[in-house]
Amino acid sequence: MLNLPSSTLAHAASHLGVAQSLTTLLRALPFHASRGVMIVPAEITAKHGVNQQEVFTKGGSSHGLEDAVFELATVANDHLLTARDTFKDIGGKIPPEAMPVFSAAVCSISLTAEAYFD
């Protein structure tokens, strides 16, 4: 498809997929919480002292939730940065032919944590 090894594209795309998946989960947090489902991993919620029942009743104002969401959004962002770093061997820029694949996720990932609490 492009003048890049398929392993380079696959590696970048896999990290982008993880970033996009985490972003989608975070964007759906209010929906899932309203139905009594916590989508933020227990390891992260415990680290920040989040009481899941409180999230289900109080929503975004729950103690520690903002920090937990920020941590998960940071993981998503780290995957995005790793996907970008894959292209360092060719000057650090995503090839124009690959932009349709990689540009779709950038806006939603970078705005996830900010949008939830504004």
Order of alpha helices (4+ residues) and beta strands (2+ residues): alpha-alpha-alpha-alpha-alpha-alpha
